[in-house]
Amino acid sequence: MRIDRTHRESVLDAYRRHLSRGRAGMAELTGTHLEWKSSGARVWDVTGREFLDCGGYGVFILGHCHPQVTAAVIEQIQRHPLATRLLLDPVAADAAAMLAGVAPPGLSRVHFVNSGSEATETAIKLARAHGKRNLISAHGGYHGKTAGALSVTANDLYQAPFRPLLPGVEHVPYGDTAALAAELARGTDHCVIIEPVQGEAGVILPPSGYLRAVERLCREHNAFFVLDEIQTGLGRLGRWWGADAEGVRPDILLVGKNLSGGVVPVAAVVATESAYRPFDRDPFLHTSTFAAAPVAMAAAAAAITAISADGLIERARHIGEHLLTELRTILEGYPELVTEVRGLGLLIGVELRAERLAGELILELLERGVIVNHSLNAHKVIRLTPPAVLDGTEIGWLLDAFAGAAKALSGRHRS
């Protein structure tokens, strides 16, 4: 598709009138690109310009339009896209069995939802059904922006306009087991919600043994343990789950983003049998009309199959190790710009010395056709969540873009 300036302005005007003036303003700062099609690690705008997508907020471990996932979704749409909600759906049964089959041992019960925030809400409700009404999360943690999820997303910027939120919520420093132990010692009605790596906080890795210590403390204090793997799960860290690195088993695992296969939004809660018991007793205790829609279930089942069949867990680990090494080599020459490059698997953060520099680096990369994301809870950190289908040419494109962008930004900074 080819468009002229008039068409571009009409899209901007529609955003201003009907979607978001702020979003339209951001688009103007970044060149007002209108995305049109995608395949693998690449996205094209309406002018035909090609971009390498290393952003997407962690959704595209399989890349865009993975043929196995899109074929499954198309077939399902043509046959039976949405369910009656009264009869049983075999596609949902298959997807649940497949997800439980790759989950950490002991997590066998699945509740599908439409988004990561809904998964967090579901976990909070299950915890309350067990009498765990006091919530503990970590500073910098990100668990969504619906009311309950926002209550445990420890960022005043997002919380302040909507208070009062849920009562009985405390935040402790991430990675600090002593602080968590002190908070848990105050009672036995706690639910702990934590990430194995904090993505939106700027790719913060915890100390070795932290997750195992969190699990131990939860067991000692009879607390509910929720592990949020919405961003980290299904291969993003070079393992099926962040939980696998230390062999932990939470009461509830939150799943999202990559479960979609990059095609249809879907998320899930995967729970132990005992944690899930309230929903077993009453299947109408927590429901959603569109949750577990057959078209989403087809995407989820195909995504799990493709991640395994294509060897993407191992690819994520190897590509991530290579990118981390090369990016550190490139960016260590610019200490006036970059303070640290860190990451695990295909979740990589580049921390700049100032928020302004992070914004400028994102724009420089976009000029070179590379899409990355900022971090919602750490504005000095740009985040890379590339797909595990990157080939050698695309890896070279990404590294060359960083080298050129850092050089250009450094030149401006010095002058």
N, C-alpha and C positions, 0 to 999 in steps of 0.2 A: 504493500500500500504506500502510495506517495501522497503527501499532504502539503499544502501551501501554508503560509504564515497565518492566513485568515482562519483556517481550520484549527491550527494550534491555539490561536487566541480564543476560539469558540470553546475549546476544551477547558482552557484556563478559566474562562468566564463561567462555565458550568460548575467548576469546582468552587469558585467564589460564591456563586449564588446558592448552590445546593449541597455541597459536600463540606468544604473547609477553606476559609480564606487563608488561614495559617498554612495549610498544606499547599495551596496555590503559591503563596509567597516563597515557601521553601523550594518549590519546583523552579521558580524563576531564578533563584540563586544558583541552582545546579544545572541550568541550561534548558529547562522545560522539555526534557526528553519524554516522549510518549511510547511506553513499551508496547510491543505488538505481537511478537511471537518468541518462542524459546525452544531450545533443544539441548539436552546434556548440560554442560556448564555455561552455555551461552544464551544471551538474550539479545533480540534485535528491536530497535525502535522503529517508528513508522517511516523513517527516512531510509531504513536499511542499514543504519549504523549498528555495528556489532559490539556487544559488551561481554566481558567475562564476569559471571556472577559468583562472587565470593562472599556475598551477604545473605540476603533472604532470611535473616534472623534464625538461621539454623534449620530451616525447613527442608532444604534440598540435598540431603545426603546422597540421594539417588540421581541428582540433577533434575532438570526439567523434562517433562513429557517422556519419562522412562517408558519404553514401548510395552513392557509387560504390564505395568500398572495402568497405562492409558487404555490398553486393549481390554483389560478386565473391567474397567469402569465403563467403557463404551458398550461392551456386551451387557453389563448389568443395567445400564440406562435403557437400552433397547428392549430388555426383557422385563425388568421390574425394579424401578429406581427407588421407590419409597414403600414402606411397609404399612400394613393395615393396623399394626400395633395390637391386634387380637390374636392372629395366627402366629405360629412360630416361624422364624426366618432361618433357614439353613445356612445362609451366607454369614449371618452374625455368629452362629454356632461355630462355623469353621474358623472365622477370624479370632474368636475368643480362645479357641483351643490352640491356635497357632501362636497367639501372643503369650498365653500361659506357658506354652512349650519352650519359649526362649527367655522367659522371665527367670529371675533367681529362684532356686529351689524353695518350695513351700508357698510360693505365691501362685495360687491356682484359680482364683475367682476374679472375674473381669466385669467391669461396669463401663460401657462406652459412653462418651459425651462428645460435644462438638468442638471444644476448645480447651487449651491448657487452664485457663481461669476456671472453667467449669469443673475440671478435674480437681483443682484445689478446693473448690466449694464442696464437692462431693466428699473429699477426704475430711474436711472440717465437720461435715454433718455426720459422717460415720464415727468420728472421734466423739462427738457430742452424744451420739446414740449409745456410746459406751461410757458416758459420764465424764469424759475428758473435755472439760469446758475451758480450761486455761491453756492458751496457745503460746508456744515459744518458737521464735524464728531468729534468724541471724541478721545483724546489721549488714546492709548491702544486698540482702537476699531479694530475689524477685520471683513472685508467685502469681502474678496477674493483677488485674485492676477492677474486677467486680468487687462488691462490698466486702465479702469475707476474705477473698484473696488479697485485696488491698490492705486489709488489716494486718496481714503478716508480711506484706511487702514494705520493708522498713525504709521508707523514703518520705520525708516530710513534704517534698515538692508535690508528690502525688496524693498524699493523704490529707493534707491541710484543708483543701476546699470541700472535703466530704465528711469531715468529722461531725458528730461522733460515729466511729466505726464500731466493730465488735469490742465488747469489754473483755478484760482478762487476757490481754496480749502483752507479752514481754519480748524484748529483743536483746540478744547477747552477742558479744563479738564472735565473728566466724573463726573457727579454728581453736577457740578457747574452751577447753573441756572443763576447766575449773569454774569458769563463769556459768557454764551450763549446769554443772553439778550443784552449784549454790542455788540456782533458780529451781531446779528440780527438788531440792531438799525442802522446799517450802510447802510441799503437798504431794498427793498421789493422783491428782486429777488433771495431769498435763498431757498435752499433745505437742510433740516436737516436729517442726517442719524444716528441713534442711536440704541444701543442694550438694551433690558430690564435688562439683566445681561451680563457683558462682559466675555465671555468664554475664548478666547485666551489671554486675559490680565491677566488671573490667577483667574477666577471666582470672579469678582468684583461686589458686590451688591451696587446699588445706595442708597442714602438716601430715606427714605419714602416720597412719594409725588413727587419724581423727574419726573417720566414719565408724570404725570398730569401737572406738571409745564412746561415741554417741549411742550406738546400739547397746553397749553394756550398761551405760548410765540409764537408758530408758528401761531396760529390764530390771535393774536394781530398784528403780523408783516407780515401777508399774506404770510407766508412761507410754503413750501411743507414739510410735515412730513412723513418720511419713518422710519418704525420700523423694524429693522432687527431681525427676529425670526428664522433665518435659523438653528441655533443650539438650541434655547430655546423653539421653538414652538412644538405643538402636544404632550404635556405632559411632556416634559423634566423637567419643574420646578414644577411639581405637579398640574398644571392647563393646560387647552388647550393652553393658550398663556400667556406670561409674561404680555401682555397688560391687561389681565383680572383682575389682582391684584388691579389696580387703575381705571379700567373702561375706559381706553383711546381708542380713535379711530383714528389711523393714516390715512393719505391719501393712503398710500401703506404699506402693510405687506409683508415681504419677508419670504418665506417658503422653507425649504429644508430638508436635512438629514432624519428625521423620516418619511417624506412623501414617501420615497422609500420603506418603510416596511422592510428595510434591504435586499432588493432583486434586484431592478432595479433603477439606478440613475434617480432622477427626482426632480425638484424644481419648484417654482411658485412665481408669484407676484399676490397678491390679493388686489384689489383697490376699492375705491369708484367709483360710476358712473361718477362723475365729473372728477376725476383724470384720469380715463381710456378713457375719451372722444376722445383724439387724435387717439387711436388705433381703436376705433369704427368707426371713419370717414374713416380711411384708414387701412384695415387689412393687407396690405403689407408694412406698415411703419417699422415694426420690426418683422422679421420672422427667423425661423431656421428649416432646413430640418427635423431634428430628434425630435424637440420639440413636445410634446403631442403625441408621438408615442403610438399606442394602447397598446403595451406591458407595457410601463411605466404607462399609464393611468389605466390599470388593477391593477398594483401594488399599485398605489396611492389610488384608490377607496377601495381596499381590506385592505390597511393599516389603513385608517380612520375608516372603519367598525370594524376592529379588536381592535383598540385602545379603541373604545367605548364599544364594546361587552364584551371585556375581563376585563373591569374596570381598565385599566392601568393608567388612570389619578390619581385615588385614590391610587392605589398601588405605583405609583411613589412618591406621597407625603408621604405616611406612611413609605415606605422603606427608602426614603431619610432622613426623620427625625430620624429614628432608626440608620442608618449608621453614620449620622453626630454626634449624641450623643456618640455612641460607639467609633468612631475614635478619637474624642476629648479626651475621657477617656483614650484610649490606648496611644495616642501620647503626652498627657500632661506630661507624665513621662520622656519625652526626650526633654527638653527645649534647650539642646545643639544642637539639630537637627532641630526642628520644631518651627516656630514662630506663625503659626495660621492654624486652620482648619476651612473652611468656605464653605457655599454652600446654595443651595435652590433646593428642590426636588432631582432629580438624576443628578445634576450638582454640583460636590464637588471638591474643591481645597485644596491641602495640600501644604503650603508654607514652604520651607526649608530655612535655613540660608545662603546657598550658592548654586550656580548652580551645583557645583560638587556633593554636597550631594543629590540633586534632581536626578541627573543621576544615582548615586549609589543606591538610594532607588528603582528606576525603575528596575534596574538589580536584586536587592535582591527580589523584588516582582515577577519578571519573573522566578527566580530560584524556587519560591514556586508556580509557575503555575498561576500567576495572571497578566493579561495584563492591564496596565494603559497608559495614554498618558502624554507627557510633554505639556506645553502651549507655543504656537508659539510666543507670545508677552511677556512672563514672564517665563524665563527659570529656575527660582527658584521654580516654582509651578508645581506639578504634578496634573493631572486632572483625576477625575473619572466620567465616563458617563456610568454607568452600565445599563443593560436593566431592565425594570419594571417586568420582568418575573423571577427574582431571587427567588429561594426558600430558605427555612430555612437553608438547608445544604450548599448552595452556599454563603449565607450571612455569615455563620460561617467560611467557607473557606476563604473568603475575610478578615474578621477581624483577624483570626489566622495568615494569611499571613502578615498583617501589623504588628501584634505584634512581630512575628519572625523576619521580615525584619528590623524593628526599633531597636530591641535588638542587632542584628548582626552588623548593621551599627554603633550603639552607641559604641559597644565594640571596633570596629576598630578606631572610632574617638578618643576615650579616650586613646587608646594605641599609 
